[in-house]
């Protein structure tokens, strides 16, 4: 590598510890970077000029062929205050104005083994270098593995990173690198994290990062936090040990995880749910993480009061209903086709010891914002009861029988349609995200992949009968077929253009249709006057 200043080339030296990082000295002036051969002759150079800040004697850490280092990126408006039990630490992990690079170094043979058979649980020790424009953070002996389930069959993989106890990256030891392979817009997942944050819910932060392993660029990823011990401290304890301790977190992991009650046989819940994070040792550890709390909650749900004056109070003694209602509103406005409502999937129940009740946590937002497994027309119906799965699930069925919860859900759904996913609120964020990632998306899509696309070896998306045997309602076979056979779209098309795909409208198309449909429904079915007054009061006082 070299730098060209005023037509003269100055070779740069690769760092011993971080070979992808090159440095050197050259006169001040406009410059661009170049790739050199062994004779230091230019074989490729950037087609644009860079300009050094006159106040600085050195450049920031810059990435080849990127025309910018930092940008200003709009954020979504804050719709709701955080849940009272939250105390999220202020960590610089997720850069809002740049795309850092994660450079991983390790045994190439082990990395090849990890990529060569993704059905194995291969774990590789690597050193991680987190390269930002103004600093580099190195973490030694990090464990990396392939993450996900069906995504293991894709040509671009997702990864999990686990940092040893005596180290961390800005306060976090468990991280996920999401490949975004199902989403040609690359922005659906981060927008869902944004909306969860706007709604005041406990959720991981999210930011983009480039990933390079040894000499191989892997691509652009979304970095998020794993729901592990350090996450709970950072989300509920301001980065400190939780005063009341940490209970277990349960994750749905099989068919039947709709929170139906299966009787008092605790083994009936094993397999449908799994323990995502054990309770801390002080509160029983593995022995206390035995699905009894899941069983007890599903029993309560089957018997829960709906019409008594204290019904809402009793519900809230078992689970934080604000965490439930806000999360399910987002499932609808953001079109979660693989969440609780549509597919009884991708949610956790956290035993919140500080509140002596469960907290609902949503996760994994890849099949969202029109990237759908269910009927798009039903998601866009405006009438939330037509949303696929809404009337089928024990939780939504029962909670909507409680007048207080029904009112809270409807008013928040209308508020979100007007103030969170309307064009004025969400388009500035969309536009700035596209500007932020555009050059890296072009880079990502052109890179060689780590394995062949294996998904089509297991599922014939042209075989309707086979799909019907695999998927059950409300998953829509036609939508799944369209998803498996559609031709990849470019960034601008997938974000801004109208689409005829029944499994993938444009991002702006999704929000425009969903915002209007919900508002039209409530225009035709007005909320009671007392609720309208309440909404106006909120707007005045915020």
C-alpha positions in Angstrom: 0.0 0.0 0.0 1.1 3.6 -0.6 -0.2 7.1 -0.5 0.0 9.5 -3.4 0.6 13.2 -2.6 0.8 15.7 -5.4 1.5 13.0 -7.9 4.3 11.3 -5.9 3.9 7.9 -4.3 5.1 7.2 -0.8 5.1 3.5 0.3 3.4 2.6 3.5 4.4 -0.2 5.9 2.1 -2.9 7.2 1.7 -3.1 10.9 3.3 -6.2 12.5 0.3 -7.0 14.7 -2.4 -5.7 12.4 -1.2 -6.4 8.8 -4.2 -4.8 7.2 -3.2 -1.5 8.9 -0.6 0.5 7.0 1.2 3.6 8.0 4.1 5.9 7.0 5.0 9.6 6.5 4.4 11.9 3.6 4.2 15.7 3.0 0.9 17.4 3.8 -1.5 18.0 1.0 -4.4 16.4 -0.9 -3.8 12.7 -1.2 -5.3 9.3 -2.1 -4.3 5.7 -1.3 -3.0 3.2 -3.8 -2.2 -0.5 -4.0 1.4 -1.1 -5.0 3.3 -4.1 -6.4 6.6 -5.4 -5.1 8.4 -2.8 -7.1 6.3 -0.1 -5.4 4.5 0.7 -8.7 0.9 1.7 -8.5 -1.5 -1.1 -9.7 -4.7 0.5 -8.4 -5.6 3.8 -6.7 -8.6 5.5 -5.2 -10.5 7.6 -7.8 -10.9 10.6 -5.4 -8.8 13.0 -3.4 -8.7 13.1 0.4 -7.9 16.2 2.4 -6.0 16.3 5.7 -7.4 18.4 8.5 -5.0 21.4 8.8 -5.2 21.2 12.6 -4.0 17.6 12.6 -0.5 16.3 11.9 -1.8 12.8 10.9 -4.7 11.2 9.2 -7.3 9.2 11.1 -7.6 5.4 10.6 -9.0 5.3 7.1 -10.4 2.4 5.0 -9.4 2.0 1.4 -11.8 3.3 -1.3 -14.2 5.0 1.2 -14.8 8.6 0.4 -15.6 9.5 4.0 -14.5 8.8 7.6 -17.4 10.0 9.7 -20.9 11.2 8.9 -23.8 12.7 10.8 -26.7 10.2 11.0 -30.2 11.2 12.0 -31.9 9.1 14.8 -35.5 8.2 15.4 -37.6 10.3 17.8 -37.9 9.0 21.3 -41.5 7.9 21.6 -41.7 6.5 25.1 -39.6 6.8 28.3 -37.5 3.8 29.1 -39.2 1.2 31.3 -38.7 2.2 35.0 -36.4 -0.8 35.7 -33.9 0.0 32.9 -30.6 1.6 33.6 -28.6 1.3 30.4 -24.9 2.1 30.6 -23.5 4.8 28.4 -21.1 2.7 26.3 -19.2 3.9 23.2 -19.5 0.4 21.7 -21.9 1.4 19.0 -20.4 4.2 16.9 -23.2 6.3 15.4 -21.2 8.3 12.9 -18.7 5.7 11.4 -18.2 2.1 10.4 -15.4 0.6 12.4 -13.4 -2.5 11.2 -13.1 -5.7 13.2 -9.8 -7.5 12.2 -9.6 -11.0 13.5 -6.3 -13.1 13.5 -6.1 -16.8 14.3 -5.2 -20.2 13.0 -6.4 -20.3 9.4 -6.8 -24.0 9.4 -9.3 -23.7 12.3 -11.1 -20.9 10.6 -11.3 -23.0 7.4 -12.7 -25.8 9.5 -15.3 -23.5 11.1 -16.4 -22.4 7.6 -16.1 -25.8 6.0 -18.7 -27.6 8.1 -21.1 -25.1 9.7 -23.1 -27.9 11.3 -20.3 -28.5 13.8 -19.9 -26.3 16.8 -16.3 -25.3 15.9 -14.9 -22.6 18.2 -11.7 -20.8 17.2 -9.5 -18.6 19.4 -8.7 -15.3 17.7 -7.2 -11.9 18.5 -9.7 -9.1 17.8 -8.6 -5.6 16.8 -11.4 -3.1 16.8 -10.3 -0.3 14.5 -12.1 3.1 14.8 -11.1 6.3 13.1 -9.4 7.6 16.2 -8.3 4.6 18.1 -7.6 0.8 18.0 -8.7 -1.6 20.8 -7.2 -5.0 20.9 -8.7 -8.0 22.8 -6.8 -11.2 23.0 -7.9 -14.8 22.8 -11.5 -14.2 21.8 -13.7 -17.2 20.9 -15.5 -17.0 17.6 -18.1 -19.5 16.3 -20.8 -19.6 13.6 -24.1 -18.4 14.9 -27.7 -18.9 14.0 -29.8 -21.9 12.8 -31.0 -21.8 9.2 -28.5 -19.0 8.5 -25.7 -21.6 8.7 -26.8 -22.7 5.3 -26.1 -19.4 3.7 -23.0 -18.4 1.8 -22.4 -15.5 4.2 -22.4 -16.5 7.8 -23.2 -14.8 11.1 -20.9 -15.2 14.1 -20.8 -15.1 17.8 -17.9 -13.6 19.8 -17.1 -14.5 23.4 -14.5 -12.5 25.3 -12.8 -13.9 28.4 -13.8 -12.8 31.9 -10.8 -10.5 32.5 -11.4 -8.6 29.3 -14.2 -6.8 27.5 -14.9 -4.5 24.6 -16.4 -1.3 26.0 -18.1 -3.2 28.8 -19.4 -6.2 26.8 -18.1 -9.7 26.6 -20.7 -11.3 24.3 -21.2 -9.9 20.8 -23.0 -11.1 17.7 -22.0 -10.3 14.1 -25.2 -10.4 12.0 -24.6 -11.1 8.3 -27.8 -9.4 7.0 -27.8 -12.0 4.1 -31.6 -12.1 3.8 -31.9 -8.3 3.5 -30.7 -6.6 0.3 -31.4 -3.2 2.0 -29.1 -4.0 5.0 -31.1 -1.6 7.1 -34.2 -3.6 8.3 -32.6 -5.0 11.4 -31.0 -1.8 12.6 -34.3 0.0 12.1 -36.0 -2.5 14.4 -33.4 -2.0 17.1 -34.0 1.7 16.7 -37.7 1.3 17.1 -37.3 -0.8 20.2 -35.0 1.8 21.7 -37.5 4.6 20.7 -40.2 2.6 22.5 -38.1 2.6 25.7 -37.6 -1.2 25.7 -34.6 -3.2 26.9 -32.7 -4.2 23.8 -29.2 -4.5 22.4 -27.6 -1.6 20.7 -26.7 -2.1 17.1 -24.1 -0.7 14.7 -22.3 -1.6 11.5 -18.8 -3.0 11.3 -16.6 -4.4 8.6 -15.1 -7.8 9.3 -11.8 -9.2 8.1 -10.3 -12.6 9.1 -6.6 -12.9 8.6 -6.2 -11.9 4.9 -9.8 -12.4 3.9 -12.4 -9.6 3.9 -15.7 -11.2 5.1 -18.0 -8.2 4.6 -20.3 -5.7 6.3 -22.1 -6.9 9.4 -24.4 -5.6 12.1 -22.8 -5.8 15.5 -25.2 -6.4 18.4 -24.9 -7.5 22.1 -25.6 -11.0 23.2 -28.1 -11.4 26.0 -25.5 -12.7 28.5 -24.5 -11.7 32.0 -22.8 -8.5 31.1 -25.7 -7.4 29.0 -28.1 -7.6 32.0 -25.7 -5.5 34.2 -25.4 -2.9 31.4 -29.1 -2.8 30.6 -30.6 -2.9 34.1 -27.7 -2.0 36.4 -25.9 0.9 34.8 -22.9 -1.4 34.2 -22.7 -2.6 37.8 -23.6 -5.9 39.4 -27.4 -6.2 39.8 -28.4 -5.4 43.4 -31.2 -8.0 43.4 -29.3 -10.5 41.3 -30.1 -12.0 37.9 -32.7 -14.6 37.3 -32.8 -17.0 34.3 -33.8 -16.0 30.8 -35.9 -18.5 28.8 -36.0 -18.6 25.0 -38.6 -20.3 22.8 -36.8 -23.0 20.8 -39.4 -25.2 19.3 -42.9 -25.6 17.9 -45.5 -24.9 20.5 -43.8 -21.9 22.1 -46.9 -19.8 22.0 -47.2 -19.8 25.8 -49.9 -22.4 25.9 -50.3 -24.2 29.2 -49.3 -27.9 29.0 -50.2 -28.9 32.5 -48.0 -29.2 35.6 -45.5 -31.7 34.1 -42.4 -29.5 33.9 -40.7 -31.8 31.4 -43.4 -30.8 28.8 -41.7 -27.4 28.5 -38.2 -28.7 28.0 -37.6 -28.7 24.2 -40.2 -26.0 23.5 -38.2 -23.6 25.7 -34.5 -23.5 26.5 -32.5 -21.6 29.1 -30.8 -18.8 27.3 -29.0 -17.6 30.4 -28.9 -19.3 33.7 -29.7 -17.6 37.0 -26.7 -16.3 38.9 -25.2 -18.7 41.4 -26.6 -16.8 44.4 -30.1 -17.4 43.1 -29.7 -21.1 42.2 -27.7 -21.1 39.0 -28.6 -24.1 36.9 -30.8 -25.7 39.5 -33.1 -22.7 39.5 -33.3 -22.6 35.7 -35.7 -25.5 35.3 -38.7 -24.1 33.4 -40.9 -23.9 36.5 -41.3 -20.2 36.0 -42.4 -20.7 32.4 -44.8 -23.4 33.4 -46.2 -21.1 36.2 -46.6 -18.2 33.8 -48.4 -20.2 31.1 -50.7 -21.6 33.8 -51.5 -18.0 35.0 -52.1 -17.0 31.4 -54.6 -19.8 30.9 -56.5 -18.7 34.1 -55.8 -14.9 34.1 -58.6 -12.5 35.0 -59.8 -10.2 32.3 -62.9 -8.3 33.7 -62.2 -7.7 37.3 -61.2 -4.2 38.5 -57.8 -5.5 39.6 -57.2 -7.6 36.5 -54.4 -5.4 35.1 -52.7 -5.2 38.5 -52.7 -9.0 38.8 -51.3 -9.4 35.3 -48.5 -6.9 36.1 -47.6 -8.9 39.2 -46.6 -11.8 36.9 -45.1 -10.0 33.9 -44.3 -6.4 33.0 -47.1 -5.7 30.6 -45.5 -2.5 29.3 -42.7 -4.7 28.0 -45.2 -6.9 26.3 -47.5 -4.3 24.8 -44.7 -2.1 23.5 -43.0 -5.1 22.0 -46.1 -6.4 20.3 -46.9 -2.9 18.9 -43.5 -2.9 17.2 -44.1 -6.4 15.9 -47.0 -5.0 14.0 -45.7 -1.6 12.8 -42.4 -3.3 11.8 -43.9 -6.4 10.4 -42.2 -9.1 12.4 -43.0 -12.3 10.4 -40.8 -14.4 12.7 -41.8 -13.0 16.1 -44.3 -14.1 18.7 -47.5 -13.1 16.9 -46.8 -14.5 13.5 -44.5 -17.4 14.3 -44.2 -17.8 18.1 -40.5 -17.2 17.8 -37.7 -14.9 18.7 -38.7 -13.7 22.2 -37.3 -14.3 25.7 -38.8 -14.2 29.2 -36.4 -12.8 31.7 -36.9 -13.5 35.4 -36.4 -9.9 36.6 -35.6 -10.4 40.3 -35.6 -6.7 41.0 -39.3 -6.5 40.0 -40.2 -10.1 41.1 -41.9 -10.7 37.7 -41.0 -11.5 34.1 -39.8 -9.0 31.5 -40.5 -9.7 27.8 -37.5 -9.3 25.5 -37.7 -9.4 21.7 -34.8 -10.5 19.6 -33.6 -11.4 16.1 -35.1 -8.9 13.6 -34.1 -10.3 10.2 -37.6 -11.2 9.0 -39.1 -7.8 9.4 -40.3 -4.7 7.5 -41.9 -6.7 4.7 -39.2 -9.4 4.5 -42.0 -11.8 5.3 -43.0 -15.4 5.8 -46.7 -14.5 6.1 -49.2 -12.7 3.9 -48.2 -9.2 3.2 -51.8 -8.1 2.5 -52.8 -9.3 6.0 -49.9 -7.4 7.6 -51.0 -4.3 5.8 -54.7 -4.7 6.7 -54.7 -1.8 9.2 -56.9 -3.9 11.5 -54.5 -5.4 13.9 -56.7 -8.4 14.5 -56.1 -9.4 10.9 -52.3 -9.4 11.5 -51.3 -13.1 10.9 -51.4 -15.0 14.2 -52.8 -12.3 16.3 -56.1 -14.1 17.2 -54.3 -17.4 17.5 -51.9 -16.7 20.3 -52.8 -17.2 24.0 -51.0 -14.0 25.1 -52.7 -11.7 22.6 -56.0 -13.4 22.9 -56.2 -13.0 26.6 -54.5 -9.6 27.1 -56.9 -8.0 24.6 -59.8 -9.1 26.8 -58.5 -6.8 29.6 -60.0 -3.3 28.8 -57.0 -1.5 30.2 -54.5 -3.4 28.0 -56.7 -3.2 24.9 -56.8 0.6 25.3 -53.1 0.9 26.0 -52.3 -1.3 23.0 -54.6 0.6 20.6 -53.5 4.0 21.6 -49.8 3.1 21.3 -50.3 1.5 18.0 -52.0 4.6 16.6 -49.4 6.9 18.2 -46.5 4.9 16.7 -48.2 4.9 13.2 -48.3 8.7 13.4 -45.1 9.6 15.1 -42.6 6.8 14.6 -43.1 5.2 11.2 -44.5 8.1 9.3 -42.4 9.7 6.6 -41.3 12.7 8.6 -40.0 10.6 11.5 -38.4 7.7 9.7 -37.2 8.8 6.3 -34.3 11.0 7.6 -33.0 8.0 9.5 -33.4 5.7 6.4 -31.7 8.2 4.1 -28.7 8.7 6.4 -28.3 4.9 6.9 -28.3 4.3 3.2 -25.7 7.1 2.8 -23.6 5.5 5.6 -23.5 2.0 4.2 -23.7 2.5 0.4 -20.0 2.0 -0.3 -19.7 -0.9 2.1 -22.7 -2.6 0.6 -21.0 -2.4 -2.8 -17.9 -3.9 -1.3 -19.8 -6.6 0.6 -21.8 -7.9 -2.4 -18.7 -8.2 -4.5 -16.7 -10.2 -2.0 -16.1 -14.0 -2.4 -18.2 -15.9 0.1 -16.9 -18.3 2.8 -19.1 -21.2 1.6 -21.5 -22.1 -1.2 -25.2 -21.3 -0.7 -26.4 -24.6 0.9 -29.9 -23.7 1.7 -31.2 -24.8 -1.7 -29.8 -28.3 -1.1 -32.3 -28.8 1.8 -35.4 -27.0 0.5 -36.9 -26.9 -2.9 -38.6 -23.5 -3.0 -40.3 -24.4 -6.3 -42.0 -27.4 -4.7 -45.3 -26.1 -3.2 -46.2 -29.4 -1.7 -42.9 -29.8 0.0 -43.2 -26.3 1.5 -46.7 -27.0 2.8 -45.2 -30.0 4.7 -42.5 -27.8 6.3 -44.5 -24.7 7.1 -47.9 -24.3 8.9 -50.3 -21.3 9.1 -50.1 -18.4 9.4 -46.8 -18.9 7.5 -47.8 -18.4 3.9 -46.3 -20.9 1.4 -46.6 -18.4 -1.5 -44.6 -15.9 0.5 -41.9 -18.5 1.4 -41.7 -19.6 -2.3 -41.3 -16.0 -3.4 -38.6 -15.4 -0.8 -36.6 -18.5 -1.9 -36.8 -17.7 -5.6 -36.6 -13.9 -5.8 -33.6 -12.3 -7.6 -31.4 -10.2 -5.3 -32.1 -6.5 -5.6 -29.7 -3.6 -5.4 -29.6 -1.2 -2.4 -31.7 1.6 -3.9 -34.3 -0.7 -5.2 -34.7 -2.6 -2.0 -35.0 0.6 0.0 -36.9 3.1 -2.1 -38.7 1.4 -5.0 -42.2 -0.1 -5.1 -41.9 -3.9 -5.4 -44.2 -6.6 -6.7 -42.6 -9.2 -4.5 -45.1 -10.6 -2.0 -42.2 -11.3 0.4 -40.2 -8.1 0.0 -41.6 -4.7 -0.5 -39.3 -1.7 -0.5 -38.5 -0.4 3.0 -40.1 3.0 2.4 -43.0 1.3 0.7 -43.5 -0.8 3.9 -43.6 2.1 6.3 -45.8 4.2 4.0 -48.4 1.5 3.6 -48.4 0.4 7.2 -48.6 3.9 8.7 -51.5 4.8 6.4 -53.3 1.5 6.9 -53.3 1.8 10.7 -54.3 5.4 10.7 -57.1 4.7 8.2 -58.4 1.8 10.4 -58.6 4.0 13.5 -60.3 6.8 11.5 -63.0 4.3 10.6 -63.0 2.8 14.2 -62.2 5.8 16.4 -60.8 5.3 19.9 -63.1 6.3 22.7 -63.0 10.1 23.4 -61.2 9.6 26.7 -58.4 7.8 24.9 -58.1 10.5 22.2 -57.9 13.1 25.0 -55.2 11.1 26.6 -53.1 11.0 23.4 -53.5 14.8 23.0 -52.4 15.3 26.6 -49.2 13.2 26.0 -48.4 15.3 22.9 -48.8 18.6 24.8 -46.7 17.6 27.8 -43.8 15.8 26.1 
